[in-house]
Amino acid sequence: MVFLNRIVTTYYVRDPQGNVLAVYEHKHGDSDNGTFTLTEQHLYGAGRLGMRKRDLALNVANASESTPPVTHYELTNHLGNVMAVISDKASSTNEPTVVSLSDYYPYGMTEPGRSYSESDDYRYGYTGHEKENDLAEGVYITEYRLLDTRLGKWMSVDPLYAKYADMSSYNYCHNNPIVLVDPNGETDVIHKDPENDNKYQTEYIDDGVNQVVEVQCEEWDALLNMGFDSSNELYKETIEKGMVRKDINPTISNVLAGKEFIGYDYYDFEEKYEEFIDTDGIRKKRHVRNCNRLAKTQNNQTASGGNERIDLYDIYSETESAFDFKGGVSYVKEQLESGNSVVVGIHYKGGEKTGNTNKSTGHFLNIVGMGFDLKDGQPVNYFSYYDNATTHEMIGTDLIGNRFYFSTLPDKTEVLMDKTGVVNNGGTTYIMSEVRINKGKKDIGDSRKKKQR
């Protein structure tokens, strides 16, 4: 940094986790004679508490401070946003001095008319990150990227973009900044607010372990402070003593990331129908461009036929003993954790039998991921899917919209349901009816007639 004829170099001293411990300035100029000055000492407990502002010249005789040091303390909310800063300098009424106050929009921009600052020298704000006002007001610097809170977007590509091929590489916190934080972003770690059992905090850490771990609030703060660094020994100890929540789906984004989407026009079929005999012996017609074949082509495994399946739902079945809802769900989770997609059958036609072995199944698609959302402060599991019943890749691979959630029908039947299916021009309710068994890795030499491109 250059001021007139003086050059100022700023040095940051950090601990092994990257936390700033102190800041020094080296001033180069005729009058300064190379002065080294301690300007900040940062204070920590479970997280950053604030900082002590100094002006201590270190390399001059009888080093002293031109002004007394002042300590600033942060008051933060559940996301780590610095809402207020107070100093230890008492007012005339012996009350702490308010240095700054801030209210933020969800994505971090300061609300006009709802902020106060006696100076601009306190650098920390939204989610506790450091401001980078030299670029623009509202920009924050993190370990890996710059965040522009005016747009609610990162200013560069996600270093882990390959793991989130279904989302923009510039989105902040999966577009959910009210619940999620991204200290530098990646097992699902959650904590429950002891004062409100309906409120959770969550953070996804890509540490190679597919699990959801619940920790104490103080431990959460410590993990947040270290940036959820999975290589840190304290992180490992905290996760090991946390409570594993086997009732909550761990986050697996997309096991088919990078694989070509198999759209509805993938095969070079003629526009014709074929006849078949359904399970009731009735002759029917169906379009040869069937979703079962498309879904099997999309799958990264060789899926079984209808004789090897797990039934979850069938409105035409005469006995409920044939259903294994929990077994089907467990099988899908097991396959996803092994990196395998799963072909599943879908019921969506009210009252009409089909020619499939499970008579309720009228459509097929691929389960490619899983996780949980927070709805009304509670974790709700989902499975995400690719739907090949469209020529539009953006729709077929929309892993935010294409999600099955655990639901209960009026007759108390537990199902996996999505009310946004794309067949019949969209907005169709899907109920997962069956799970096809994977038979092993697909033969790469599989010869199928593809649409000519």
N, C-alpha and C positions, 0 to 999 in steps of 0.2 A: 504494500500500500504506500502511495507517495503523497506527501503533503508539502506543497511548494518545494523547498530545497531539502526536505527531510524525507528519508525513506524509513518506513516502519515495518518490521517483520514480526509477525505474530507466531508464537510457538505454543502448541497444545501438549500438555503432559497427560497421558492416559494410562489407566490400569489395563491388565490383560484382557478384560471384557470390553474395552473401548470407551469406558466412562471417563469423561474429562475430570482430571484432578486439579489442575492448575493451568493458568494462562499467563504467558510472559510476552512482553513487547521489547524488541531490540530496536532502538532508535539510532539512525545514522544521520549525522549532520554536524555542521561546524559548532553549533552551540551545545549540542547534546553530548558530543565526544563519545559516542557509542554506548549510551546508557542502556542497561538491562533493567527492566522494571517488572515486578510481580503485580499483575493487575487483578487476578481473580483466584480465589481458592474455593472449590466446590465442596458442598457438604452433603453427606449421604447417610441414610439409615437403611431401611429396606429398599428405598429408592432415593432419587435426588431430593433433598430437602430445600436446597437453595444455594446461595453462594455468598462469600465475603468479598466485597469490593475493596481492593487495595491500590495503593500508589507507592510501592516500596522500591526505591532505586537500589539495586544490589551491588553495582560495581563502582561505587563512589565512596570516598572516605566518610566515616561516620554516617553510614546509611540510615536514612530516616524517611518517614512518610510526610508528604506535604499536607495531606488531609487525613484525619482519623479514619480507620477502616469502618465500613458499614456492612452489616450482615442483612441480606435479603432472604426471606423465607417464602416458599411457594405454597399456595393453597390450591389443590388439584381436585378434579372430579374422578369418577370411576374409569374414564378413558385416559387419564393422565393429563388432560388439558389443564394448563395453568390458568386458573380462573382469577386469581388475585395474587399480588406480591406485597408483602409488608416488610418493613425494616425494623431493626432493633433500636432505631433512633426515636426516642419517645417525643411526643408532642408536648405542648405546654400543659396539657391536661393529663400527662403521663399515660397516654394511649399510644399504641403502635402507629407508625406512619404508613399510610397506604401509598405504595409506590405505583401500582397499576391495577386495573380491573379490566376484564375482557369477557365478552360473550361471543360465542362462535356459531356460525352456521354449521349444519351437519358435516360438511366436507372441510371445515376448518377456517374459512374466511372470517375475519373479524366483523361483527355486525356494526354498521355505521350508527353512531349516536349511542352506542351501548358499551363504550370502552373509555378508559381514562388512563393516562400515563403521565407522570411528572417528568419523565425523561424517556429517551428511546434506547437506553443502554442495557435493558434486560432482554436477553436474546431468546428466551425459551417461551413457547406458547402452546400451540395445538399438539396434543398427545405428547407433550414434553419435548418435542423436537426443536432444533435450533433454527431460528429465522435466518434467511439469506436475503436480506433487504438490498444487498448490492445488486442483485439481479432484478428483483421486483418485489413490491410489497405483497405479502401473502405467500411467498415461496419459502419452503422449509427444506433443510438439508438432513438426510439420513445417511446411514452407513453406506448404502448402495445407490440411492437415487435422490433426485430432487422432486418434491411434491408441490404442485401448484394448486393451492386451495381455492383460487378464484375459479378454476375449471373443475376441481375435484378429481384431477388426474395426475398420474406420475408424468414426469417430463422425459422419461426414457423407457426403453423396453424392460420388462420384468426379466431378471437374470434366470428365473425358473420358468420361462415362457413355455418350454416344451412339456411341462407337467400340466399346464392349463390351456391346452390348445383350443378349448371351447369358449374361452373368454378373451377379451381384449387385453393385450400386454400392458396397457396403460391404466386399467381400472384400479381404483383404490378400494381395498378391503371388500372385494366382491360386491361393490356398490351397496354395502351395508355398514356405513360408518357409525351408526347409532350403537351397534352391538360389538363390532369387530375393531381391533386395532392392528396395526402392522408396524411393529418396532423395527423389524427388518425382514419379516415375514416367514414360518414354514411349519408329532403325533397330536392329535387334538388334546389340548390341555384346557380344562374348564374349572371354574370355581363357582360355588353357589354363594350368594349374598346371605350371610347368617341373619341379617335383619329383615330379609324378604326372600322366603323360600322359592318365590316364583322367578327370581332374577339370576341369570347365569352370565358369566363372562367366558369367552371361548377364544382359543388361538390354535391354529393348525401348524404343527411343526413337522417338517419332512425329515424325520430322523430314522426312517426305514422301519419303524415299528407301527403296525396297523392296530391301534388301540385308542381308547378314550380314557383319560386319567383325570380324576377330580382331585383338586388340591385345596389346601386352606388358603384363605385370603392373603395372609402374610406371605405364604410361599408363592402365591401368584404374583404379588408385588415384587418379590425377589427375582422371579423368572422374568418379569417384565423389565426390571432394571438391567438384567444381563442380556436383554435382547433375545430371550428364548434360545440361547446358544446351546445346542445339543451336545457340543463337545466339552462344555463346562462340567466339572465334577459336581458342583452344587445342583446343576440341572439334573444330572443322572441320579443323584441321591434323592432329590425331590420327587422325580417320576417314580422311582422304585418304591417309595413309601406312600405314594398317592393311592387312591382307591380306583381300581380299574372298573369302568362302567361298561359291562358286557351287554347291557340293555340298549346301548347307544351305538349306532353305526359309526365306525371310524371313517375318515374321509379318504376315499379313493376317487380321484377326479375323473379319469377316463382311460380304461385299459386299451382302447382302440385309438388313442391319440396318434396322429400321423398316418393312419390307414385310410385309404381312399373310401369316400362315402359311396355306397351302392344305391343310387337313386332309382326311382320307379321306371326310368327309361334305360336302365343299364343293359338289359338283354335285347337283342335284335329280334323280338318276336313279331310275328304277324298279328294284326288285330283280329283275333278269332277266339272262339270259345271251344271248350272240349266237354264232352259228356263224362259223367262219373256216377257211380252208384253209392249213395250214402249208407250209413250204418243201419238204416231202417229198410234198405232194399229199394229206395226210391231213386229213380233216374233223374239227375239234375245236370245243369250246365254251369261251368265256371270259366273265368278268363284265364288263359294260360300264363299270363304274366302274374304269377301268384306271389304273395308276400312271404310265404314259407321259404321259397327258393331264394328270394332276395335276402332275407334275414340270415339264412344259412351261409350265403356267399359273404355277407358282411362279417359274420362271426369268425374269430381267430382260432376256433376249434372245429372239429367235425361233430356236428350235432346229431343226436339220435333221431329216429323216427317216432311216430306216435305210440309205439308199443313200449318205449322206454321213457317214461315221463313221471313227473310228480304232479298230481292234480291238486290245485288250490281252491278251485271254485267251479261248479257246474250246476246250473239251474235245472238241468234235465236228469241229474243223477237221482236214483231212487234211494240211495243210502249215503249218509254223511261220513260213514266209516272209511270210504274210499279217499277222503280228503286228508292231506298231510300239510297243512298250512305252515306250521313251524318247521317241518322238515324241508319244505321247498325254500323257505326264507333262508334257513341255515345253509342249504346247498348253494344258493346264489352268493351269499357272503363268502363262503369258502372258495368258490371259484374266482370271485373278484380279487380276493386276497392272494390268489395264485397267479394273477394277471390274465385271467381268462374271461372273455365275455360269455353271456349265456342267452340262448334263444328261448323266449317265453311266448306262450300263447295268450291271446287277449280276447275277452268277451266284450262286444260292444253293440250287438244287434238285439234289440229287445224282442224276446219271444220267438226268434227264428232259429231252428236247429241248423247245424252245418254238417258237412260231410267229414269232418275231422273226428279222430278217435274220441276226444273230449268234445261233445256236441255243442258246447257253449263257445268253443274257440272259433273265432271268425277272422283272426288277424295274428301275425307274428312279428316280433321285433327283437332287438338285442339290448339286454341290460349291460351297461358299460361302466357304471360307477355307483357310488353310494356315499352317504354322509348323513348329516342332520341339520335342520334349521332350528332357529329359536322362534317359537310362536307363542305370544303371550308370556314370554319369559321362560318357556319350557322347551326342552329338546324334543323334536319330532323327527323320526327317521324317514329317510326316503331312499329309493333306487332311481337312478337316472338312466335314460335309454336313448338309442338311435331308432328312429322310425323311418323305414324305407318306402313308405307309402306316399312319397312326394319326390318331385324332381328338384326341389329347392334344398340344397345342402344346409343352408342357414337354419331352415325350419326342422329338417330331419335330425340335425345334430345340436339343437338348442338344449343344452343340458341344464339350463335354469328352468325353462318351461316344460321340458319333457321329464317329469318326475312322478313316480308312484309314491304316494304317502299311505301310511297305515290308517285305515278307516274302519268304521263299523256300520253295517247296514241296519235298517230299522228292525230286522229280525234277529239282531245281535251277532250276525255272521261277520267274522273278521276278514277283511280283504285288503288288497293293495289296489289303490284307485288313483286315476288321474282324470280330471274333468276337461283337459285341453287337448285331447287326441286329434290328429290331423285328418283321419279318414272322414268321409262324408262331408268334405269341405270345412273341417275343423270344428272345434268346440264339442267334440264327441267324448262321452265318458268311457274310459277304458277301465276294465277290471281284469287283473292278471288271473288267468284261469289255469295255466299249467306251466311247468318248467321242463324243458327238454334236457336230457343228460348229455354232457360232453363226452366224446369218445376218444379224445386225444388231439394232438396237433394236426392241423389240416395239411393234406398233401399239397405242396406248392405246385406240383405239376398237374393239378386238377384242371382238366380241359372242359371249358364251358363256352358256349357261343355268346360272345359279348356284343353289345351294340357297337356298330362301326362308328369310329370317331374320326 
